[in-house]
């Protein structure tokens, strides 16, 4: 595999992983924000416990996405530094 095809394959993989992760992370963060707002408005149908769990899920999702991104970048750099 030449450098150009390795470059394109890893970039495509990184892009697809980012799209999938960003969508789920964004939904988790939006849900946590919505629940926080409802708690602040004293909505009786939203519990503080539910809100805290949602916030933790959003935080863990973001951390996992960041770790996946870091590993993809590291793999890309290793491939690009391979001798030809």
Order of alpha helices (4+ residues) and beta strands (2+ residues): alpha-alpha
